[in-house]
Amino acid sequence: MAVLSVSIVPSQSRPPNSAQLLIGCAVIYAALAGVGIWTSVGLFRLRSWARTSILVFAGFVVAISTFALVVTMAVPMPPEITTGTGSTFHRVTAVTFGIPLAIGVWWLIQFNTRSTKAAFAFPVPEGTPRRPLSISIIAWASIGGGASSLIGILGRLPAFLFGVLFTGWTAAAIYVLFGALALYIGRGLLDLRERVRLVAIGWCVFSIVHGGLVTLVPTLRQRTLELERSFTQNQPNPIVFDQGVVMNVGLALSALVGGSAIWFLMRNRPAFVRAETAQGDSAAPPG
């Protein structure tokens, strides 16, 4: 549908690079659909990895729906929007994002009950290090984030870094670099590599610090807001929300998510140490 819409919408009504952007979104959506079907089959077969997959997906749904609800409900509507229109918009938004949020929360609860865990349990060979569920979720979230950089590359989207706008090949290089780093972190966490755990903590710290600087430092905040306004004002349907409030909400949620990831990465360090020890023992020559 995303690709078909390119040929339906008149060219003069399309935003710049809309074809590449929609194609990138279509690729991501197709990949997600494939993972969803694969996960569904695994759930019917009571595969342990399928339970992890649905929990990762539920976490994404809850995070995105919560962010959307907070932004649309907390950010005041512009003065040109009438009270009736604003109330209707809020009700539609509550239903649109409230239903996925409720489903995601229900999945998180249901697939973490003792009976469900027992149903999906499987014997682990002796000596095989167990990967904590929280680490699996962080790893797959990182892989998903790395794959999503494809949208920025194909859509030729600008990149914002410390209040500076990058476009063209420079922006594409930034998306490639960050995407590759996210994929590297995700893969390394799945393998319980201690060095990658430290890199992941550093990446979370960098993300929180960057968000805090561009949101709380007045000069960087003003520069970022001006860049966002200059980018959106030429769009056919610009965002009507107060971007300053959106930045504040985004910082709060990213700090919460990033801080939680850091806590789980530090708390589960023994699992990485055991994995490194097991790998070292298996690689050692027999005595």
N, C-alpha and C positions, 0 to 999 in steps of 0.2 A: 504494500500500500504506500509506503514511504517513497519508493522509487516511482510508482505510478503517478503520485501526486505531482512530481516534477513536470510531467508532460501535460497535466490538467491545468495547473495554475499558470496564468499568463506570465511571460518573462518579466514584464515591467512591474509585476506585483511581488516578485520573488526577492528575498534578501540576497545580498552578495554570497556567492559560493553555496547557494542553497542545494544545488544538485549534489555536490560532493558531501555536504553535511548530511543530507538525507540518506545518501548511499552508505555513509559511515554508520548512521543510526540503524539502517536496515541490516547491516552486517552484524552489529551488536545484538539487535533484537532477535535475529535468526539464531545466533549462537546461544542466547539465553533460552530461546524456545527449545533448542536441541538439548541443552542441559536440563531443562524442566522435564522434557519427555524421558530422558535418561534417568533422572531422579525418580520420576513416578514409577518407572519399571522396577527400579531398585527398591522402592518402598514396598511394592507388592511382594517382592521376593525377600523382604526383611533384611536387606543388606545394610551393614553398619555405615558404610560410606554414604548411603542415601540419606540416612538420618542426619549425618553431618551436613550434607548438601542442603537439606530442607531447612535446617537451623540457620545456615548462612543466609539463605534466601529470605527467611523470615526476619532475620536481623536487618537486612537491607530494606525490606518493606517497612519495618517499624521505624527505622531511622529516617528514611525519606518521607514517609507519611507524617511523622512527627514534625520534621522540619517544615514541611509544606503547611501543616495546620498552624504551627506557631507563627510563621511568617504572615500567612493570609489572615489570621485572626487578630494578631497583635499589632500589625502595621496599620496605621490609619489610612483610610481611603483618601485620594486627592479630592479637593473641594469641588471639582466639576462633576463628581459622581454623586447622584442624588441618594438620599437616605434609603429609599425603597430599593434602588438598584444595588446599593451596598449590602443591604440585608439579604437580598436574594442571592448575591454572590457568596456571602458568608455561609448561607444554608447549603447551597450547592457544593461549596468547597468542603463543608463539614461531612457531607454524605460521600463525596468523591474520595476523600482521603481517610475518612473515619472508618469506612468499611474495610479497606485494605489494612489499616492499622489494627482493627479488632481481629481480623483473620491472622495477621502476623503474630500478635500477642498470644492468640489461642494456640498457634503452632508451637511457639516457644514453650508454652506451658505443657502442652500435650506431649511433645516429643522429649520432654525432660522428666516425665513422671517415672517412678520406679518400674512400673509394669512395662512401659514402653522401652525403657533401657534394657530390661531383661529380654524382651522380645527380639531386639536387634543385637543382642550380645552375641559374640562369636569367640571361640577359643583362640587365644594368642599363643604362638609357639614360645616355649620357655626361652628366656634370654632376650626376647624381642622387646625393645623399649616401647612403651605406650605413649602415643602422642595425645596430650591433653586436648579436650574438645575446644577450649578457648583458643589454643594455638592454631588448630585447624581452621577455626572461623576467621582469625586474623589473617592467616595465610591465604585463604580463598578470597577474602575481601581485598587483599593486596593484589592478587592476580586479576580480579575483576576490575580494580581501579587501573591497573596497568593496561589491560585490554581496552578500556574505555578511552585511552589516549588516542586511539585510532580515529575517534570522532573529531578531535581537535586537529589531527594531521590532515585527514581528508577534507574537513570543512574549512581548512586554512584559517582557523580561529586565532585571534591574538592571544598572547600569553601575558599575564600580569605577574610581575615578580618584584617585590619590594617597591611598589608604586611606579614601576617602569613598564611601559607598554612595548612589547616585542611583536613584530609582525613578520610575515613572509617566511623565509627559510630559517631565520633565527628562532621564530616561534615554533616551527616544526621541529627544529633540533631540540628545543626544550621539552616538547611533548615526547619525543623519542627517548631522550635521556631519562625523564621522570618515569615514563612507561616501562622502560627496560629495568630501571631500578626497582620499581614495584613488582615486576615479574620475578626478578632475582630474589627479592625478599620473600615473596610468596613461596617460591620453589624451595628456598633454603629452609624456611620454617617448616614446611612439610617434611623435610628430611632431618629436622631437629639439629641443624648445624649451629653451634654456639656462636661462631663469628657472625653469622647472619642475624642471630638474635640481637647482638649488639648493634648491628647496622639498622635493624628495624627500630630499636629504641631511639637511636640517633635521628632516624627519619621522622619519627613521631614528634620528637622534641623540636626538630627544625620546622615541622608543619605548624605546631602550636606557636612557636616564637614568631614565625613569619606572619601568621594570622594576627597575633597580638600587636606586632609592630605596625602593620598597615591599618589596623583598626584603632589603636590607642594613641599612637604618635600623631599629633595634629597635622604636621606637614605631609607625612605619608598618607594619612587618611584623606586629606583634602585632595591630594594628587590622584589617589586611587578613585575617589568619587568622580572627579572631573574626567578621568579617562573612561570610566564606565558610562557616564552621561554622554560623552562624545561618541562612544561606540554605539549606544542604543538609540540616540536621537534620530538617526537616519533609518532605523528599522521601521517597517510598515506597522508593526504592533509593539511599540516600546513598552517596557515594564512600567507600571503605574505606581509601584510601591516606593516608599521612602527608602532609598538605598542605604542610608546611614543606619536605619533600624535593622535592615536585612543583614548588614555587616555585623552588627552587634549580636544578633541571634546566631548567625553563622559561626562567630567566634566562640560563643558559649557552647554550642553543640559540638564543634570541632575539638574544643578543649576537653569536653566531657568524653567524647569518643577516643581521642588521642591519649588522654590520661588513663582511661580504662585499659587501653591496649598496652600502655607502658606498665601498668600494675600487673597485668596478666603475664607479660613477658618476663618481668622480674620475679614474680611469684613462682613461675614454672621453670626457673633455671635448672633445678635438679633433673628435670626430664631431659634437658639438652646435655647435661653433664653425663648422665647415664648412657645416652645415645653415643656421645663421643667415646666413652669408655668401651662400650660394646663394639664400636667400629674399630677402635684401636686393638682390642683383643682379637677380633676376627682377622685383622690384617697382620698380626704378629705371626712370625714363623713358628711352627710347632717346636716345643722344647725336646 
